[in-house]
Amino acid sequence: MKLAHRKKQGRLVISLSFAFMLFHQADKLLIGPLTSDIMESFQIDEVRMGALVSGALIVGTVFYPIWGYLYDRFARPKLIAIASFLWGSTTWLSAIAPTFPLFAATRSSTGIDDSSYPGIYSLIGDHFPPKTRGKIYGLLQLSMPIGYLLGMILAIALGGLLGWRAVFYITGSLGILLSLVILLTVKEAPRGQSEPELSDRELIRIHRFDFQEALRLLQKRSMWLLFVQGFVNVFPWQVITYWFFRYLESERFYGQSAVMLTMVPAVLILASGYFAGGLLGDAAFQRTKKGRMLVSMVGALIGAVLIALTMSIPIDQPIFFGIMLAITAFFMPMGSPNITSSINDIALPEVRSTAFSLQYFIENSGAALAPLLAGFIARSTSLGFAILIISVIARMIAALFMGWCAFVIPNDIETLRNQMKLRAEEEAL
């Protein structure tokens, strides 16, 4: 593939990946702002609602290893297009489900496409070099909070006017449309073409999934530490994503306008935290191979402290609460683009989708139970306490393992660079 064409494809891939993740996140996270409407429609309590959300997370967890293998074995763009079609069709099925058991089943089935991101991250990694991946992933991951915001706007603006089912029809249709666009325009990239040792070559030998290399991932100490921090670090995200709207409505007594005024600034600043985290991680990585993980650790620690302070603000101080929530939001996602970049830094290109899948499998195997756990804690105490205790403990534990990883990952990064140098020498023969 000619270098000029690579750059053009790179821009196309990042644009369509952003669109896919933006609208997919809006669809996935609609369940948060629509929680009260859905609970009222089916006459269910917090525990059953938490179980419904956990169902989709569990299905997604099961499918991560499957997607990872398929992405490393076959053409990634076609599989991404299939994932987009599954997103659209399962969302439509959720919209027409007449009873809670059917709704729970169809909503759980949306978890199949929720685990399709490893192929996107792997494909992006083959278009952008290591020194810029942090900011590229940070830019791509802007789509997640903005998608959350888009979902919130759709839910509030159209949910009351058209009903929650109509909102699902809209987002489901977008998934089906995007599947066609991706299928017709995005091309596969040679695995490893953006690595410094191979980036100047017009032709690169094709590498496919290698089971032995996949097993070697599990021999890397840094990979295990990334697994552990991920297992605990996603708990706060799931609890906040699926319960925070309910918390604002039921315990801080916010109406829809107050929810919007509080959440819109917080989510916009949250989005900037992804990009800032990626930029800081890239800059730190240029100085030391520990850099990405150190940035992640500091962000997690600051985030834990700020969550505790924010949740302690009395309900009669909504402006102060909104300001502190926005400040907290900036630090919460700083680790995300750096974790994604770090996986690229230690895994060979042909097993990166598998590496991402293993990471997210570990994360979601614990986090799938987070909404249900929060529901149980809330029933005995309050939603505010559930959000507080889960978020602070999880972030502190994650920071500990991020710091540990910072001291072991340089050796694994050096191992990968030596492997790529050897591969470049073999390509030259």
C-alpha positions as CSV (number, residue, x, y, z in Angstrom):
1,M,0.0,0.0,0.0
2,K,1.5,3.3,-1.1
3,L,2.3,5.8,1.8
4,A,-0.1,8.5,0.4
5,H,-2.9,5.9,0.2
6,R,-2.1,4.8,3.8
7,K,-2.6,8.3,5.1
8,K,-5.9,8.7,3.2
9,Q,-7.1,5.3,4.5
10,G,-6.0,6.3,8.0
11,R,-8.1,9.5,7.9
12,L,-11.1,7.4,6.6
13,V,-10.7,4.8,9.3
14,I,-10.5,7.2,12.2
15,S,-13.5,9.2,10.8
16,L,-15.7,6.1,10.4
17,S,-14.5,4.6,13.6
18,F,-15.4,7.8,15.5
19,A,-18.8,7.8,13.9
20,F,-19.4,4.1,14.8
21,M,-18.3,4.5,18.4
22,L,-20.2,7.8,18.8
23,F,-23.6,6.5,17.7
24,H,-23.0,3.0,19.2
25,Q,-22.2,4.6,22.6
26,A,-25.3,6.8,22.3
27,D,-27.4,3.7,21.7
28,K,-25.6,1.6,24.4
29,L,-25.8,4.3,27.1
30,L,-29.4,5.4,26.4
31,I,-30.4,2.9,29.0
32,G,-29.0,5.4,31.7
33,P,-31.1,8.4,31.0
34,L,-34.1,6.2,30.1
35,T,-33.9,4.1,33.2
36,S,-36.8,5.8,35.1
37,D,-39.1,5.6,32.0
38,I,-38.2,1.9,31.4
39,M,-38.7,1.0,35.1
40,E,-42.1,2.7,35.1
41,S,-43.1,1.1,31.8
42,F,-42.4,-2.5,33.0
43,Q,-43.1,-1.8,36.7
44,I,-39.7,-3.1,37.9
45,D,-37.4,-2.1,40.8
46,E,-33.7,-1.2,41.0
47,V,-32.5,-4.8,41.4
48,R,-34.3,-6.1,38.2
49,M,-33.1,-3.0,36.3
50,G,-29.6,-3.6,37.5
51,A,-29.9,-7.3,36.4
52,L,-31.1,-6.1,33.0
53,V,-28.0,-3.9,32.5
54,S,-25.7,-6.6,33.8
55,G,-27.2,-9.1,31.3
56,A,-25.8,-7.1,28.3
57,L,-22.5,-6.7,30.0
58,I,-22.2,-10.4,30.7
59,V,-23.0,-11.3,27.0
60,G,-20.4,-8.7,25.9
61,T,-17.9,-10.3,28.2
62,V,-18.4,-13.8,26.8
63,F,-18.1,-12.5,23.2
64,Y,-14.8,-10.6,23.7
65,P,-12.5,-13.6,23.1
66,I,-14.5,-14.6,20.1
67,W,-14.3,-11.2,18.5
68,G,-10.6,-11.0,19.3
69,Y,-9.8,-14.2,17.6
70,L,-11.9,-13.4,14.5
71,Y,-10.3,-9.9,14.2
72,D,-6.8,-11.4,14.2
73,R,-7.8,-14.1,11.8
74,F,-9.9,-12.4,9.2
75,A,-10.4,-8.9,7.6
76,R,-11.3,-6.4,10.4
77,P,-13.4,-3.9,8.3
78,K,-15.9,-6.6,7.3
79,L,-16.2,-7.8,10.9
80,I,-16.7,-4.2,12.1
81,A,-19.5,-3.8,9.5
82,I,-21.1,-7.0,10.9
83,A,-20.9,-5.6,14.4
84,S,-22.6,-2.4,13.3
85,F,-25.4,-4.4,11.7
86,L,-25.9,-6.5,14.9
87,W,-26.0,-3.3,16.9
88,G,-28.8,-1.9,14.7
89,S,-30.9,-5.1,14.5
90,T,-30.7,-6.0,18.2
91,T,-31.7,-2.4,19.2
92,W,-34.7,-2.7,16.9
93,L,-35.7,-5.9,18.6
94,S,-35.4,-4.2,22.0
95,A,-37.7,-1.4,20.8
96,I,-40.5,-3.8,19.8
97,A,-40.3,-6.1,22.9
98,P,-43.7,-6.0,24.6
99,T,-42.8,-7.6,27.9
100,F,-40.0,-7.2,30.4
101,P,-38.6,-10.8,29.9
102,L,-38.4,-10.2,26.1
103,F,-36.9,-6.8,26.6
104,A,-34.3,-8.2,29.0
105,A,-33.5,-10.9,26.4
106,T,-33.2,-8.6,23.5
107,R,-31.3,-5.9,25.4
108,S,-28.9,-8.6,26.6
109,S,-28.3,-9.5,23.0
110,T,-27.0,-6.0,22.3
111,G,-23.9,-7.1,24.3
112,I,-22.7,-9.1,21.3
113,D,-21.7,-6.0,19.4
114,D,-20.6,-4.1,22.5
115,S,-17.5,-6.3,22.5
116,S,-16.5,-5.4,19.0
117,Y,-14.1,-2.5,19.7
118,P,-10.8,-4.5,19.9
119,G,-10.8,-4.7,16.1
120,I,-11.2,-1.0,15.8
121,Y,-8.3,-0.3,18.2
122,S,-6.2,-2.9,16.4
123,L,-6.9,-1.4,12.9
124,I,-6.2,2.2,14.2
125,G,-2.9,0.9,15.6
126,D,-1.9,-0.2,12.1
127,H,-2.4,3.3,10.8
128,F,-0.7,5.5,13.4
129,P,2.8,5.1,14.9
130,P,3.5,4.5,18.7
131,K,4.6,8.1,19.4
132,T,1.2,9.5,18.5
133,R,-1.2,6.6,19.4
134,G,-2.1,8.2,22.8
135,K,-3.6,11.3,21.3
136,I,-5.2,9.3,18.5
137,Y,-6.9,6.9,20.9
138,G,-7.8,9.9,23.1
139,L,-9.4,11.5,20.1
140,L,-11.2,8.3,19.2
141,Q,-12.4,7.8,22.8
142,L,-13.9,11.3,22.8
143,S,-16.7,9.6,21.0
144,M,-17.7,7.7,24.1
145,P,-18.6,10.7,26.4
146,I,-20.0,12.6,23.5
147,G,-22.1,9.6,22.6
148,Y,-23.3,9.5,26.2
149,L,-24.2,13.2,25.8
150,L,-25.9,12.5,22.5
151,G,-27.9,9.7,24.1
152,M,-28.9,11.9,27.0
153,I,-30.1,14.6,24.6
154,L,-32.0,12.1,22.5
155,A,-33.5,10.5,25.6
156,I,-34.6,13.8,27.2
157,A,-35.6,15.6,24.0
158,L,-37.4,12.7,22.3
159,G,-38.1,10.2,25.0
160,G,-40.9,12.3,26.6
161,L,-42.2,13.4,23.2
162,L,-42.1,10.1,21.3
163,G,-41.5,7.5,24.0
164,W,-38.4,5.5,24.8
165,R,-39.0,2.9,22.1
166,A,-38.9,5.5,19.4
167,V,-35.4,6.6,20.5
168,F,-34.2,3.0,20.1
169,Y,-35.6,2.9,16.6
170,I,-33.5,6.0,15.7
171,T,-30.2,4.7,17.0
172,G,-30.8,1.2,15.6
173,S,-31.3,2.6,12.2
174,L,-28.0,4.4,12.4
175,G,-26.2,1.2,13.1
176,I,-27.6,-0.5,10.0
177,L,-26.7,2.5,7.8
178,L,-23.2,2.6,9.2
179,S,-22.7,-1.1,8.5
180,L,-23.2,-0.5,4.8
181,V,-20.8,2.5,4.7
182,I,-18.1,0.7,6.5
183,L,-18.4,-2.4,4.4
184,L,-18.2,-0.4,1.1
185,T,-15.4,2.0,2.0
186,V,-12.9,0.7,4.7
187,K,-10.1,-1.6,3.5
188,E,-7.9,-3.9,5.6
189,A,-4.4,-2.7,6.6
190,P,-1.3,-4.9,6.8
191,R,-0.7,-5.7,10.4
192,G,2.3,-3.8,11.7
193,Q,2.6,-1.3,8.9
194,S,2.8,1.7,11.3
195,E,5.6,0.2,13.4
196,P,8.8,2.4,13.1
197,E,10.8,-0.6,11.8
198,L,8.3,-1.3,8.9
199,S,6.7,2.1,8.3
200,D,8.8,3.0,5.2
201,R,8.0,-0.2,3.3
202,E,5.5,-0.3,0.5
203,L,4.9,-4.1,0.9
204,I,4.7,-5.9,4.2
205,R,4.4,-9.7,4.7
206,I,1.0,-10.7,5.8
207,H,0.8,-12.0,9.4
208,R,-2.2,-13.7,10.9
209,F,-3.2,-14.9,14.3
210,D,-0.6,-17.0,16.0
211,F,-1.7,-19.2,18.9
212,Q,1.8,-19.4,20.4
213,E,2.2,-15.6,20.3
214,A,-1.2,-15.2,21.9
215,L,-0.1,-17.5,24.8
216,R,3.1,-15.5,25.1
217,L,1.0,-12.5,25.9
218,L,0.1,-14.2,29.2
219,Q,3.8,-14.5,30.1
220,K,4.2,-10.7,30.2
221,R,4.0,-9.3,33.7
222,S,2.8,-5.9,32.5
223,M,-0.1,-7.6,30.7
224,W,-1.3,-9.2,33.9
225,L,-1.0,-5.9,35.8
226,L,-3.1,-4.2,33.1
227,F,-5.7,-7.0,33.5
228,V,-5.9,-6.4,37.3
229,Q,-6.2,-2.6,37.1
230,G,-8.8,-3.0,34.4
231,F,-10.8,-5.5,36.4
232,V,-11.3,-3.0,39.2
233,N,-11.1,0.3,37.2
234,V,-14.2,-0.3,35.1
235,F,-16.5,-0.7,38.2
236,P,-16.9,3.1,38.7
237,W,-17.6,3.6,35.0
238,Q,-20.4,1.1,34.9
239,V,-22.0,2.3,38.2
240,I,-21.9,6.0,37.2
241,T,-23.0,5.3,33.6
242,Y,-26.1,3.3,34.5
243,W,-27.1,4.8,37.9
244,F,-26.0,8.4,37.9
245,F,-29.2,9.8,36.2
246,R,-31.3,7.9,38.7
247,Y,-29.2,9.3,41.5
248,L,-29.7,12.9,40.4
249,E,-33.5,12.4,40.0
250,S,-34.2,10.3,43.1
251,E,-31.7,11.6,45.7
252,R,-30.8,15.1,44.6
253,F,-34.3,15.7,43.3
254,Y,-33.2,17.2,39.9
255,G,-35.8,17.7,37.2
256,Q,-34.8,17.1,33.5
257,S,-33.5,20.7,33.0
258,A,-31.3,20.4,36.2
259,V,-30.0,17.1,35.0
260,M,-29.1,18.6,31.6
261,L,-27.4,21.7,33.2
262,T,-25.4,19.4,35.5
263,M,-24.4,16.7,33.1
264,V,-23.7,18.5,29.8
265,P,-20.7,20.5,31.1
266,A,-19.4,17.5,33.0
267,V,-19.6,15.2,30.0
268,L,-17.9,17.8,27.7
269,I,-15.1,18.2,30.2
270,L,-14.9,14.4,30.6
271,A,-14.4,14.2,26.8
272,S,-11.5,16.6,27.0
273,G,-9.9,14.4,29.7
274,Y,-9.5,11.6,27.2
275,F,-7.6,13.7,24.7
276,A,-5.6,15.4,27.5
277,G,-4.7,12.0,29.0
278,G,-3.5,10.8,25.6
279,L,-1.4,13.9,24.9
280,L,0.2,13.7,28.4
281,G,0.8,10.0,27.9
282,D,2.5,10.6,24.6
283,A,4.7,13.3,26.0
284,A,5.6,11.2,29.1
285,F,6.3,8.2,26.9
286,Q,8.9,10.2,24.9
287,R,10.8,10.8,28.2
288,T,10.4,7.3,29.7
289,K,8.7,4.1,28.8
290,K,7.0,4.3,32.2
291,G,5.3,7.5,31.2
292,R,1.9,6.3,30.0
293,M,1.3,4.3,33.2
294,L,2.5,7.0,35.5
295,V,0.0,9.5,33.9
296,S,-2.7,6.8,34.3
297,M,-1.9,6.3,38.0
298,V,-1.9,10.0,38.8
299,G,-5.2,10.5,37.0
300,A,-6.8,7.6,39.0
301,L,-5.6,8.9,42.3
302,I,-6.8,12.4,41.7
303,G,-10.1,11.1,40.4
304,A,-10.7,9.0,43.6
305,V,-10.1,12.0,45.8
306,L,-12.4,14.3,43.8
307,I,-15.2,11.7,43.6
308,A,-15.2,11.5,47.4
309,L,-15.3,15.3,47.7
310,T,-18.0,15.7,45.1
311,M,-20.4,13.1,46.5
312,S,-20.1,14.7,50.0
313,I,-21.5,18.0,48.8
314,P,-25.0,18.7,50.3
315,I,-28.0,18.6,48.0
316,D,-28.8,22.3,48.7
317,Q,-25.6,23.3,46.8
318,P,-26.3,22.3,43.3
319,I,-24.0,24.8,41.6
320,F,-21.0,23.8,43.7
321,F,-21.9,20.1,43.1
322,G,-22.0,20.8,39.3
323,I,-18.6,22.5,39.3
324,M,-16.9,19.8,41.3
325,L,-18.5,17.1,39.2
326,A,-17.0,18.7,36.1
327,I,-13.6,18.9,37.6
328,T,-13.8,15.3,38.7
329,A,-14.8,14.3,35.2
330,F,-11.6,15.7,33.6
331,F,-9.4,13.3,35.5
332,M,-11.5,10.2,35.4
333,P,-10.7,9.1,31.8
334,M,-7.0,10.0,31.7
335,G,-5.8,6.4,31.9
336,S,-8.0,5.0,29.1
337,P,-6.0,6.1,26.0
338,N,-2.8,5.2,27.7
339,I,-3.9,1.7,28.6
340,T,-5.0,1.2,25.0
341,S,-1.6,2.5,23.7
342,S,0.3,0.4,26.2
343,I,-1.3,-2.8,24.9
344,N,-0.1,-1.8,21.4
345,D,3.4,-1.2,23.0
346,I,3.7,-4.8,24.2
347,A,1.7,-7.0,21.8
348,L,2.7,-8.1,18.3
349,P,0.4,-6.7,15.6
350,E,-1.1,-10.0,14.7
351,V,-2.4,-10.7,18.2
352,R,-3.4,-7.2,19.3
353,S,-7.1,-7.7,18.8
354,T,-6.7,-10.8,21.0
355,A,-4.8,-8.7,23.6
356,F,-7.5,-6.0,23.6
357,S,-10.1,-8.7,23.9
358,L,-8.4,-10.4,26.9
359,Q,-8.1,-7.0,28.5
360,Y,-11.8,-6.2,28.1
361,F,-12.9,-9.7,29.0
362,I,-11.1,-9.4,32.3
363,E,-12.5,-5.9,32.8
364,N,-16.1,-6.8,32.1
365,S,-16.1,-10.1,33.9
366,G,-16.0,-8.0,37.1
367,A,-17.7,-4.9,35.9
368,A,-20.7,-6.8,34.5
369,L,-21.8,-7.2,38.1
370,A,-21.3,-3.6,39.1
371,P,-24.8,-2.3,38.2
372,L,-26.4,-5.2,40.1
373,L,-24.0,-4.7,43.1
374,A,-24.9,-1.0,43.2
375,G,-28.6,-1.9,43.1
376,F,-28.2,-4.1,46.1
377,I,-26.2,-1.5,48.0
378,A,-28.6,1.2,47.1
379,R,-31.6,-0.8,48.4
380,S,-29.9,-1.1,51.8
381,T,-28.4,2.4,51.9
382,S,-28.7,4.8,49.0
383,L,-27.6,5.2,45.4
384,G,-25.2,8.0,46.4
385,F,-23.4,5.7,48.9
386,A,-23.2,2.9,46.4
387,I,-21.7,5.2,43.8
388,L,-19.2,6.6,46.3
389,I,-18.0,3.5,47.9
390,I,-17.6,1.5,44.7
391,S,-15.9,4.4,42.8
392,V,-13.4,5.4,45.5
393,I,-12.2,1.9,46.4
394,A,-11.9,0.7,42.8
395,R,-9.9,3.8,41.7
396,M,-7.5,3.5,44.6
397,I,-6.8,-0.2,43.9
398,A,-6.4,0.5,40.1
399,A,-3.9,3.3,40.8
400,L,-1.8,0.8,42.9
401,F,-1.5,-1.6,40.0
402,M,-0.9,1.1,37.4
403,G,2.1,2.3,39.5
404,W,3.3,-1.3,39.7
405,C,2.9,-1.7,35.9
406,A,4.9,1.4,35.3
407,F,8.0,-0.3,36.7
408,V,7.7,-3.5,34.7
409,I,6.4,-2.4,31.3
410,P,9.7,-1.0,29.9
411,N,11.1,-4.5,29.7
412,D,8.1,-5.8,27.7
413,I,8.2,-2.7,25.4
414,E,11.9,-3.4,24.7
415,T,11.1,-7.0,23.9
416,L,8.5,-6.0,21.3
417,R,10.8,-3.5,19.7
418,N,13.5,-6.2,19.3
419,Q,10.9,-8.5,17.7
420,M,9.9,-5.8,15.2
421,K,13.6,-5.2,14.4
422,L,14.1,-8.8,13.7
423,R,11.0,-8.9,11.5
424,A,12.2,-5.9,9.5
425,E,15.5,-7.7,8.9
426,E,13.6,-10.7,7.7
427,E,11.4,-8.5,5.4
428,A,14.6,-7.1,3.8
429,L,15.9,-10.5,2.8
